[in-house]
């Protein structure tokens, strides 16, 4: 009778501990955790994976990446101003253990351009009215728009004046007054 030989591996003692976010940026974040050795992994062959999820445009995304480093990892290619739920997963051939879940928000970033096709306006006797739609990628909360107005004559190429205007982030229009 043949007996199957059992290896000396066991489930990991616990998941990664003291996991913390040590750097947060608009499109990446860096994790750090307590290093572990054979006493925790219970096997010379183990994998460490970061699993994360976020919601964008009302759709949930899930992903995971295998970690090659021992006690820190930078997760790249994230979206700005996004709430991300993540955890580390330590696994060996016999089982797996997870860290506690972390919830973090990436930083804001420069917004994308206002869609050119959305810019509309009309001249009045002494004013010009301009309206637009917000950028497709806000990358955060827009609090201010700046617009640049330049007045020049069509008969000659002289510039008569320049003006910078600002309007609240929730206003999608501006009125430029004449002199």
Secondary structure, 3 states (H helix, E strand, C coil): CCCCCCCCCCCCCCCCCCCEEEEECCCEEEEECCCCCHHHHCCCCEEEEEEEEEEECCEEEEEEEECCCCCEEEEECCCCCCEEEEEEEEEECCEEEECCCEEEECCCCCCCCCCHHHCEEEECCCEEEEECCCCCCCCCCCCEEEEEEEEECCCCCCEEEEEEEEEECCCCEEEEECC
